[in-house]
Amino acid sequence: MGALILLPLTAHLSPLSAQEPDIEGERAEYARWLATAPTSPLAAIALIPIGAGIRLGPADADVPIPGAPSSKVEERRGRITATVGTTERALPRGRPMSLSRDHTVLAAGAPGRTVLTVFSNAPRKSAKAASWYQYDPAATLEVTLEPPARAGVVRVLAPDGIEVDAAEAGTIRVTIGGQRATLIVRRMPGATPEESELEVYFRDRTNGKGTYPAGRFVALLPASEGRYRIDFNRARNPFCAYSSVYPCPAPWRGNTIPAPVEAGERYAGGGLDPGNVGEQ
């Protein structure tokens, strides 16, 4: 990826005085999703590009799945199909489909670069539990989003490890622990063409010492009068923190806060060596 230019802000950040949101409720709901959802990263057993077509099931298949029927997933002109035995079914992009009683598949990504994730419905005996820092009201900030010096699209990995074309949305400046940082904001595509999210992928002084070494994501939300809210209490790990099935996004060049951000999702251990994490 080419180097990106960071722009100064015309207004300084200030903590919001709003009451504490229902962070505990959000966290409990996410923990339940991780533990029980059929498409949780804890249930993933394979992620593979569809390319010219992939076989699933038998021992010699691209994705061996003991007990699953012989299946083939193909993409033709952007249309994805799954043939199970002799029955062909459409596989809607971004929507899970049951492959067998014990397995679920999900196709995602841009046409021509579609990947298939395979999930097991077996009980999760050794699931990693999510954990978070205590809520910190000072970690919720209001910012001004300055437009990028040059509009464009950059190909990056989203939190779920899927390659997407993200639009350059601009930059913000944050002050955490007395340290300032200018951060790149990108507009990531959502599940449908009409959906998108403003995202910041950042690193800070907690990486590898309480949080995931490669960094965390946090959304930028509209606030008032053209300003935005960034709440580091809602910072979350990429899916690769939960399963080695997922490729890990490379940190966005320059998006490092030179102070510990002790807010949001934590990480219990394992994963990447921070010294070997490249930037994007």
Secondary structure as a PSIPRED ss2 file (coil, helix, strand):
# PSIPRED VFORMAT (PSIPRED V4.0)

   1 M C   1.000  0.000  0.000
   2 G C   1.000  0.000  0.000
   3 A C   1.000  0.000  0.000
   4 L C   1.000  0.000  0.000
   5 I C   1.000  0.000  0.000
   6 L C   1.000  0.000  0.000
   7 L C   1.000  0.000  0.000
   8 P C   1.000  0.000  0.000
   9 L C   1.000  0.000  0.000
  10 T C   1.000  0.000  0.000
  11 A C   1.000  0.000  0.000
  12 H C   1.000  0.000  0.000
  13 L C   1.000  0.000  0.000
  14 S E   0.000  0.000  1.000
  15 P E   0.000  0.000  1.000
  16 L C   1.000  0.000  0.000
  17 S C   1.000  0.000  0.000
  18 A C   1.000  0.000  0.000
  19 Q C   1.000  0.000  0.000
  20 E C   1.000  0.000  0.000
  21 P C   1.000  0.000  0.000
  22 D C   1.000  0.000  0.000
  23 I H   0.000  1.000  0.000
  24 E H   0.000  1.000  0.000
  25 G H   0.000  1.000  0.000
  26 E H   0.000  1.000  0.000
  27 R H   0.000  1.000  0.000
  28 A H   0.000  1.000  0.000
  29 E H   0.000  1.000  0.000
  30 Y H   0.000  1.000  0.000
  31 A H   0.000  1.000  0.000
  32 R H   0.000  1.000  0.000
  33 W H   0.000  1.000  0.000
  34 L H   0.000  1.000  0.000
  35 A H   0.000  1.000  0.000
  36 T H   0.000  1.000  0.000
  37 A C   1.000  0.000  0.000
  38 P C   1.000  0.000  0.000
  39 T C   1.000  0.000  0.000
  40 S C   1.000  0.000  0.000
  41 P H   0.000  1.000  0.000
  42 L H   0.000  1.000  0.000
  43 A H   0.000  1.000  0.000
  44 A E   0.000  0.000  1.000
  45 I E   0.000  0.000  1.000
  46 A E   0.000  0.000  1.000
  47 L E   0.000  0.000  1.000
  48 I E   0.000  0.000  1.000
  49 P E   0.000  0.000  1.000
  50 I C   1.000  0.000  0.000
  51 G C   1.000  0.000  0.000
  52 A C   1.000  0.000  0.000
  53 G C   1.000  0.000  0.000
  54 I E   0.000  0.000  1.000
  55 R E   0.000  0.000  1.000
  56 L E   0.000  0.000  1.000
  57 G E   0.000  0.000  1.000
  58 P C   1.000  0.000  0.000
  59 A C   1.000  0.000  0.000
  60 D C   1.000  0.000  0.000
  61 A C   1.000  0.000  0.000
  62 D C   1.000  0.000  0.000
  63 V E   0.000  0.000  1.000
  64 P E   0.000  0.000  1.000
  65 I C   1.000  0.000  0.000
  66 P C   1.000  0.000  0.000
  67 G C   1.000  0.000  0.000
  68 A C   1.000  0.000  0.000
  69 P C   1.000  0.000  0.000
  70 S C   1.000  0.000  0.000
  71 S E   0.000  0.000  1.000
  72 K E   0.000  0.000  1.000
  73 V E   0.000  0.000  1.000
  74 E E   0.000  0.000  1.000
  75 E E   0.000  0.000  1.000
  76 R E   0.000  0.000  1.000
  77 R C   1.000  0.000  0.000
  78 G C   1.000  0.000  0.000
  79 R E   0.000  0.000  1.000
  80 I E   0.000  0.000  1.000
  81 T E   0.000  0.000  1.000
  82 A E   0.000  0.000  1.000
  83 T E   0.000  0.000  1.000
  84 V E   0.000  0.000  1.000
  85 G C   1.000  0.000  0.000
  86 T C   1.000  0.000  0.000
  87 T E   0.000  0.000  1.000
  88 E E   0.000  0.000  1.000
  89 R E   0.000  0.000  1.000
  90 A E   0.000  0.000  1.000
  91 L C   1.000  0.000  0.000
  92 P C   1.000  0.000  0.000
  93 R C   1.000  0.000  0.000
  94 G C   1.000  0.000  0.000
  95 R C   1.000  0.000  0.000
  96 P C   1.000  0.000  0.000
  97 M E   0.000  0.000  1.000
  98 S E   0.000  0.000  1.000
  99 L E   0.000  0.000  1.000
 100 S E   0.000  0.000  1.000
 101 R C   1.000  0.000  0.000
 102 D C   1.000  0.000  0.000
 103 H E   0.000  0.000  1.000
 104 T E   0.000  0.000  1.000
 105 V E   0.000  0.000  1.000
 106 L E   0.000  0.000  1.000
 107 A E   0.000  0.000  1.000
 108 A E   0.000  0.000  1.000
 109 G C   1.000  0.000  0.000
 110 A C   1.000  0.000  0.000
 111 P C   1.000  0.000  0.000
 112 G C   1.000  0.000  0.000
 113 R C   1.000  0.000  0.000
 114 T C   1.000  0.000  0.000
 115 V E   0.000  0.000  1.000
 116 L E   0.000  0.000  1.000
 117 T E   0.000  0.000  1.000
 118 V E   0.000  0.000  1.000
 119 F E   0.000  0.000  1.000
 120 S E   0.000  0.000  1.000
 121 N C   1.000  0.000  0.000
 122 A C   1.000  0.000  0.000
 123 P C   1.000  0.000  0.000
 124 R C   1.000  0.000  0.000
 125 K C   1.000  0.000  0.000
 126 S C   1.000  0.000  0.000
 127 A C   1.000  0.000  0.000
 128 K C   1.000  0.000  0.000
 129 A C   1.000  0.000  0.000
 130 A C   1.000  0.000  0.000
 131 S C   1.000  0.000  0.000
 132 W E   0.000  0.000  1.000
 133 Y C   1.000  0.000  0.000
 134 Q C   1.000  0.000  0.000
 135 Y C   1.000  0.000  0.000
 136 D C   1.000  0.000  0.000
 137 P H   0.000  1.000  0.000
 138 A H   0.000  1.000  0.000
 139 A H   0.000  1.000  0.000
 140 T E   0.000  0.000  1.000
 141 L E   0.000  0.000  1.000
 142 E E   0.000  0.000  1.000
 143 V E   0.000  0.000  1.000
 144 T C   1.000  0.000  0.000
 145 L C   1.000  0.000  0.000
 146 E E   0.000  0.000  1.000
 147 P C   1.000  0.000  0.000
 148 P C   1.000  0.000  0.000
 149 A C   1.000  0.000  0.000
 150 R C   1.000  0.000  0.000
 151 A C   1.000  0.000  0.000
 152 G C   1.000  0.000  0.000
 153 V E   0.000  0.000  1.000
 154 V E   0.000  0.000  1.000
 155 R E   0.000  0.000  1.000
 156 V E   0.000  0.000  1.000
 157 L E   0.000  0.000  1.000
 158 A C   1.000  0.000  0.000
 159 P C   1.000  0.000  0.000
 160 D C   1.000  0.000  0.000
 161 G C   1.000  0.000  0.000
 162 I C   1.000  0.000  0.000
 163 E E   0.000  0.000  1.000
 164 V E   0.000  0.000  1.000
 165 D E   0.000  0.000  1.000
 166 A E   0.000  0.000  1.000
 167 A E   0.000  0.000  1.000
 168 E E   0.000  0.000  1.000
 169 A E   0.000  0.000  1.000
 170 G E   0.000  0.000  1.000
 171 T E   0.000  0.000  1.000
 172 I E   0.000  0.000  1.000
 173 R E   0.000  0.000  1.000
 174 V E   0.000  0.000  1.000
 175 T E   0.000  0.000  1.000
 176 I E   0.000  0.000  1.000
 177 G C   1.000  0.000  0.000
 178 G C   1.000  0.000  0.000
 179 Q E   0.000  0.000  1.000
 180 R E   0.000  0.000  1.000
 181 A E   0.000  0.000  1.000
 182 T E   0.000  0.000  1.000
 183 L E   0.000  0.000  1.000
 184 I E   0.000  0.000  1.000
 185 V E   0.000  0.000  1.000
 186 R E   0.000  0.000  1.000
 187 R E   0.000  0.000  1.000
 188 M E   0.000  0.000  1.000
 189 P E   0.000  0.000  1.000
 190 G C   1.000  0.000  0.000
 191 A C   1.000  0.000  0.000
 192 T C   1.000  0.000  0.000
 193 P C   1.000  0.000  0.000
 194 E C   1.000  0.000  0.000
 195 E C   1.000  0.000  0.000
 196 S E   0.000  0.000  1.000
 197 E E   0.000  0.000  1.000
 198 L E   0.000  0.000  1.000
 199 E E   0.000  0.000  1.000
 200 V E   0.000  0.000  1.000
 201 Y E   0.000  0.000  1.000
 202 F E   0.000  0.000  1.000
 203 R E   0.000  0.000  1.000
 204 D C   1.000  0.000  0.000
 205 R C   1.000  0.000  0.000
 206 T C   1.000  0.000  0.000
 207 N E   0.000  0.000  1.000
 208 G C   1.000  0.000  0.000
 209 K C   1.000  0.000  0.000
 210 G C   1.000  0.000  0.000
 211 T E   0.000  0.000  1.000
 212 Y C   1.000  0.000  0.000
 213 P C   1.000  0.000  0.000
 214 A C   1.000  0.000  0.000
 215 G C   1.000  0.000  0.000
 216 R E   0.000  0.000  1.000
 217 F E   0.000  0.000  1.000
 218 V E   0.000  0.000  1.000
 219 A E   0.000  0.000  1.000
 220 L E   0.000  0.000  1.000
 221 L E   0.000  0.000  1.000
 222 P E   0.000  0.000  1.000
 223 A C   1.000  0.000  0.000
 224 S C   1.000  0.000  0.000
 225 E C   1.000  0.000  0.000
 226 G C   1.000  0.000  0.000
 227 R C   1.000  0.000  0.000
 228 Y E   0.000  0.000  1.000
 229 R E   0.000  0.000  1.000
 230 I E   0.000  0.000  1.000
 231 D E   0.000  0.000  1.000
 232 F H   0.000  1.000  0.000
 233 N H   0.000  1.000  0.000
 234 R H   0.000  1.000  0.000
 235 A C   1.000  0.000  0.000
 236 R E   0.000  0.000  1.000
 237 N C   1.000  0.000  0.000
 238 P C   1.000  0.000  0.000
 239 F H   0.000  1.000  0.000
 240 C H   0.000  1.000  0.000
 241 A H   0.000  1.000  0.000
 242 Y C   1.000  0.000  0.000
 243 S C   1.000  0.000  0.000
 244 S C   1.000  0.000  0.000
 245 V C   1.000  0.000  0.000
 246 Y C   1.000  0.000  0.000
 247 P C   1.000  0.000  0.000
 248 C C   1.000  0.000  0.000
 249 P C   1.000  0.000  0.000
 250 A C   1.000  0.000  0.000
 251 P C   1.000  0.000  0.000
 252 W C   1.000  0.000  0.000
 253 R C   1.000  0.000  0.000
 254 G C   1.000  0.000  0.000
 255 N C   1.000  0.000  0.000
 256 T E   0.000  0.000  1.000
 257 I C   1.000  0.000  0.000
 258 P C   1.000  0.000  0.000
 259 A C   1.000  0.000  0.000
 260 P C   1.000  0.000  0.000
 261 V C   1.000  0.000  0.000
 262 E C   1.000  0.000  0.000
 263 A C   1.000  0.000  0.000
 264 G C   1.000  0.000  0.000
 265 E E   0.000  0.000  1.000
 266 R C   1.000  0.000  0.000
 267 Y C   1.000  0.000  0.000
 268 A C   1.000  0.000  0.000
 269 G C   1.000  0.000  0.000
 270 G C   1.000  0.000  0.000
 271 G C   1.000  0.000  0.000
 272 L C   1.000  0.000  0.000
 273 D C   1.000  0.000  0.000
 274 P H   0.000  1.000  0.000
 275 G H   0.000  1.000  0.000
 276 N H   0.000  1.000  0.000
 277 V C   1.000  0.000  0.000
 278 G C   1.000  0.000  0.000
 279 E C   1.000  0.000  0.000
 280 Q C   1.000  0.000  0.000
